[in-house]
């Protein structure tokens, strides 16, 4: 991917990066480990974002 990206694509990539975090430990503790994984968790090689 090019180094110089359009602002819209850069913002979309940053949003996806922020969403790609694990579930906080306090949530797992509070829900008795019912939610251990994020439904939106994305691995960068396996699934690509839409342009």
matplotlib code that plots the C-alpha trace (Angstrom):
import matplotlib.pyplot as plt

x = [0.0, 1.2, 2.8, 0.7, -2.9, -6.0, -7.4, -10.6, -8.7, -6.4, -9.3, -11.0, -7.8, -7.3, -10.9, -10.4, -7.2, -8.9, -11.8, -9.3, -8.6, -9.2, -12.1, -11.0, -10.2, -12.9, -15.6, -14.5, -14.5, -17.9, -19.6, -17.9, -15.8, -18.8, -17.2, -13.6, -13.3, -14.5, -17.0, -15.2, -11.7, -9.8, -6.5, -4.7, -3.6, -6.8, -9.5, -9.1, -11.1, -13.3, -11.8]
y = [0.0, 3.5, 5.6, 8.7, 7.7, 9.8, 11.2, 9.1, 5.8, 6.8, 7.5, 4.2, 2.3, 4.1, 3.3, -0.4, -0.4, 1.1, -1.4, -4.3, -4.5, -7.3, -7.4, -5.6, -7.9, -6.3, -7.2, -10.9, -10.8, -9.2, -11.6, -14.7, -15.1, -15.3, -12.7, -13.7, -12.7, -9.7, -10.4, -7.8, -9.1, -9.1, -10.6, -8.4, -11.2, -13.2, -10.7, -7.4, -4.2, -2.9, 0.1]
z = [0.0, -0.8, 1.9, 1.0, 1.5, 1.1, 4.4, 4.2, 3.8, 6.6, 9.0, 8.1, 8.8, 12.1, 13.1, 12.3, 14.2, 17.3, 17.1, 16.9, 20.6, 22.9, 25.4, 28.7, 31.6, 33.8, 31.2, 31.3, 35.1, 35.3, 32.8, 34.3, 31.1, 28.8, 26.5, 26.0, 22.3, 20.4, 17.6, 15.5, 16.1, 12.9, 11.9, 9.4, 7.0, 7.1, 6.4, 4.5, 4.9, 2.2, 0.4]

ax = plt.figure().add_subplot(projection="3d")
ax.plot(x, y, z, "-o")
ax.set_aspect("equal")
plt.show()
